[in-house]
Amino acid sequence: MDKVIRGIAADGTIRVMSAITTETVAEAIRRHNTAPTASAAFGRVLTGTILLASTLKDFDRITLKIECDGPIGSITAEATPDGKVRGYVKNPMADLPLKENGKFDVKGIIGNGMLYVIREEGFDIGLYREAYYGSVPIISGEIAEDIAYYLAKSEQIPSAVILGVLLHNQAPYVRAAGGVMIQVMPGADEKIVQAIEETIKKAPQLTTVVTQGASVEDLTRMALGEVSFEILQEKPVKFECNCSLERAIRVVSALNKDEIENMLEENKGALITCGFCNAVYKLEEKDLMNILDSIGQEQ
């Protein structure tokens, strides 16, 4: 089972979030049928968003979006602190040859652009307080570095972010996926920070240790080294969308009357595809008739 943990170290002056997301990324790739390089980029964004969401309060939501001029066009992920995430890419077939070191050319399919983060409070209980919007230019295209840059520039939190996705060349395509995020809070001991930086530099590749059976706790130890830590929260992680037939009906109900009448006349119904999860909802002729009746009553 995929999992995310949130913890602290060095008397609360270091925050650490670690996640294993292998099954979650595999489900996202299956739903969107993404090409290998797009899958690697998509998996990193999903995992990074899960790590960011683990710092939120209950009933909040975070959206991470990359808008870029590379072949993939854009990547969007949305997560909540209970470990649920969903997302999509604009061009799921974006792909490039492997780099000389055998790694995916994620930077190549992203190119230049902007990274946006939207934090919403109370969305799940209908409060809908004012959302916080942050943005930074893409400086790397490798995603982990871009998230760290966003945290440092937009939220003034010095951070280290490690993200990894390892793919098979046959189903199941995702062999390992996960990430670690370390944040330095005010008052942190500089010697401890330097020790963590050295540990991260020398750490083995994240996906390698995940394939060897590492737990989220092991990932945290790998990143912090000799620095002890305390786990504050642990949550399961999964790809889950909040779409439904009822939501699809509300989407169609928001259209003007002429558009709905055209659907009824030409197709005797409608097919609504969710962009986040590719689920398809079929509205029958009677559903459209009911929507038109409701519009007529309102008028």
N, C-alpha and C positions, 0 to 999 in steps of 0.2 A: 504494500500500500504506500502511495506517495504521502509525504509528510513535510510540514514546515514547522520549525521551532523558532522561538524568539527568546533571547537570553541577554544577560548582562555580565560584564567582567570588570575587574579593577574598581570595585566599589561603585559600580553603576556609571563609571565614566566611559565605558566602552559598551556599545550595543552590538549584538550579533544576531543575525537571522540566517538560518540555513534551511535548504529545501532539497528534497529529491523529488523530481517531477517526471520520471521516465514514463509512467503510464499516462499521465496527464498530457504530455507532449505527443505521445503516440496517438491518443484519441483525437487531438486537434488536427494532427497530420492526416489521420484517416478520414476525418470529416471533410477536410478541405482539399485532400489529394494534392498536397504541395510537392513540388520538385525538391531534390536533395538540398540544394543551397538555400532555397526558400524555407525548407523545413528547419535547417539549422538556425537561420535568422529568426523564424517564427518561434521556435522553441526557446531561444534565449530571451526574447521579449516576454513571452508568457511567464517564464521563470522569474525574470527580473520584476515583473509586475506583482507576482505572488509575494516576493520578498518585501516589496514596498508596501503591499496591503497588510502584511503581518504587523506593521507598526501602527495601523489605524485603530480607531475605537470601534466598538460594535455599531452596526447599522451604517457604517460609512462605506464608501466605494472609491476606488482609484482607477483612472484610465490612463494608460500610457500609449501615445501615438507617435509614430515616426512618419513624417512626410518627407519624401526624398525624390531625387531626380534619377536614381538608379532603376534598373529593370523591375524591381519589386514594387515600386510606386509608393506604397505605404504599408505599415503594419500597425494593427490596433489590438490592444489587449485590455481587458477590464476585469478587476478582481475585487473581492471583498475579504475582510479579515477572518472569515470562517473557512478560508481555503478554497473557495470557488473561483474559477477563472474561465473566461471565454475570450475568443478573439478571431481575427481574420486577417488576410493579406489581400492587397489589391490585385496583384498578379501572382497567383499560386504556382504558375509554371516558370517563374524566374529561376534561372539556373546558369552557372558558370563552371568552367573546368576547375578542378582542384588546384590549389597553389603548389608551388614547388616543394613545400614542406608537407604536402599531403592533406592540408587542412582546407576547409570550405572557404571560399572567397566571399564571406559575408559582406565585407567592406565594399567589394566590387558590385554586388547587387543593390546596395543601399546608396552609395555615392554621397552626394552632399544634400543637406536639407536641414530640417528642424526636428527636435524632440519636444513633445508637449506632454505635460502631466496635469491631469485634472483630478482634484480631490473634492469629493462631495460628502457632506455630512448629513446623516439622518435619512438617506434616500429610502431605506428599507421599511421605515415606519411612517412615511409620508410627510416628514418634516421639510425636506428639500430646502435646507438653508443655503445661503450663497456659496457657490463653489469657488475653490481656489484654483487659479490657472497659473502654471509656470511653463516656461519654455527656454530652451538654449539651442544654439546651433549644433549640428552634429560635428564633432571634432575627430571622430575615429571611424565610425561605421561598424565597429566590432561590438557595439551595444553595451557591453559591461562598462567600458571606459566612458561611454556617453552618459550612462545613468549616473556614474560616479561624478562626472563633470556637472550634471544637472544638480545633484545634491549639494555639491560644493558651492556652485554659483547662485542657484535659485533659493536654496534652503539654508545655506551657510553651514552645512554639516560635512566636514571632511570624511570621506568614505572610501573604502576599497570594495570593489564588486568583482566577483568571479562567477562566470556563467559558462556552462558547457553542454553541448548536445553531441552525442556520438551515434551514428547511424549504421545499420546493417545495409548490405546491398540486396537484401531480400526480406520479405515479411517474417516477423514483425520488424519494421524498419528502425525503430528507436531502441538502441541498445542501452543507452544511459543518458540521463539529463538531470541537471541540478544546478545549484548555485549557493553562494555565500555572500553576505553583505555585512561589512563591519563598519560601524560609525563611531567616530571619535567625538565625545561630548565635552563641553567646557570643563576644565579642571583635570583633564587626563594627564597622567604622568608621561612626559616626553620619552623617557627611557622605555616604558612599556609600549608606547606607540612605535618606537623604532624597532623594538624586539618583534612586534607583530609584523611590521613591514618586512623584516628580514625573513621571518617564517614564511610569509606568503611568497616571497621571491624563490625560496627553496622548495616550496611545496610541490608534490607530484601533481600531474594533470588531474583535474577534478573528475572527469568522466572515467579515468582509469581506476581510481579508487572506488567509484560507484559500481563499476562492473565487477570489482573484486568483493562486493558485498558490503561496502561501507554504509553505515547508518548516517542520519542527519547529525547525530552527536559526533560521529567520527569526522565528518566534514568540518564541524566547528573546531574540534581539537586540531585538525590539520591546519586550519587557518590561524588559530591562536597560539599554537605551540605549547609552551610551558605556562601560559597565563590561564589560571583556572576560571571557570565560568559557572553561572547558575542559569538553569532553564526556567523561564517564567511562564511560558505558554507553549503548547504543542497542539497542532491541528492537522487533520487529514487534508489532503489536497486532491482536487479532481476538476476535470473540465466539465462545466455544467452551465447550461444556458437557461435563462428565465423566460424564453419564448413559449407560446402556447397558442392553441386555436383561438382562445378568447382575445389574445393580443392581436392576432392576425385579423380578426373581425373588426377590432378597433381601428387598425390601420386602414382597412378598406372603408370603414365608416367615415374616416376623415377626408376621403376623396369627395369631389363634387358629384352631384347627382348624375350629370351627363356621363362621366367616366364609368360609374357603376352600371348605368343603363347599357352602355356599350359592352361591358363585360357580360352582362346578362344576355344581350342579343347575339353577340358573336361567339361566346364560349359556353354559355349556359352555366357559368360558374367562374371561379378564379383560383389560381395557384399562387400562394404566397411563400417565398423562400426566405428564411432567416439568414441574414448576412453573417451573423456570428457563429452559427453552427450548421448551416446548410440544411436544416430541417425544412420539409415542405408541408404546408398546410393547404388542404383543399376545401374551398368554400363551394358548397353545392348551390344549385339554382334557388332553393328555398332560403338559403342564408342571405343571398343577395336581395331577394324579395323582402325579407324581414328588415334588412338594412334600409331599403328604400321606403318601406312603411314607416320606419322610425323617423327618417328624415322628413317624410310628409307630415307626420304628427307634430314634429318640432316646428315646422313652418306654419 
